[in-house]
Amino acid sequence: MGGKLKDWIPFLQASIWPIVVLTLAFKFRAGLGRLIEAINSRVERGDSFEAGASGIRLGPSSPQAPTGAEPQPGAQPVLEVPPPLAELSEPATEAAPSVHLVHSAHRDSALDRNGYRYFRLRIALEGDSDSDLDRVVKVIYHLHPTFRDPDRTIRNRATSFELTTAGWGTFNLTADVYVKDSLEPIRLERYLNF
């Protein structure tokens, strides 16, 4: 009998780790599913990914546009610009208008070039009320530096200071909102995803 048990020891030693791994995979299957989904989407976009004995390492995400459903435009909070120290002693002025950036993107295959999928972009300014937008004089949009003329000034209140352009990759957009009776602009930022 001692000889038969001795024959089973290598089998038990070899099978213990697969059993532990399968048990943990089953216990954490929801989180593991999300991890596999995230890795799969990175690989489909061509982003770097490494897995080995030292763990999992993700490289920088590529600026290519995702191919999934178009996200709904959302609101971006107002970033208040603190007044310069010289203005602190002056009486309080009217509060900054409550404004934020919104955007939408629509796929347009007619614009595709060199293997890049292009989208038509609409970026605009929204206010909590019409009076907030009425106080805005101009908006200077700062696009990604790869755009031709990346700094674009819009003064048209009737279109909510709308900027239309086309792009193929996601990026952080900043905008300087100039308001009547204020020397310093309000700086807004929005991640353009499409």
Salt bridges, closest charged atoms under 4 A:
ASP47 OD2 - ARG45 NH2 2.68
GLU50 OE1 - ARG57 NH2 2.60
GLU70 OE1 - HIS106 ND1 3.58
GLU94 OE2 - ARG135 NH1 3.68
ASP108 OD2 - ARG120 NE 2.58
ASP112 OD2 - ARG107 NH2 2.74
GLU126 OE1 - HIS100 NE2 3.56
ASP130 OD1 - ARG157 NH2 3.91
ASP134 OD1 - ARG157 NE 3.03
ASP151 OD1 - HIS142 ND1 2.70
GLU162 OE1 - ARG122 NE 2.75
ASP176 OD2 - HIS142 NE2 2.81
ASP176 OD1 - ARG187 NE 2.49
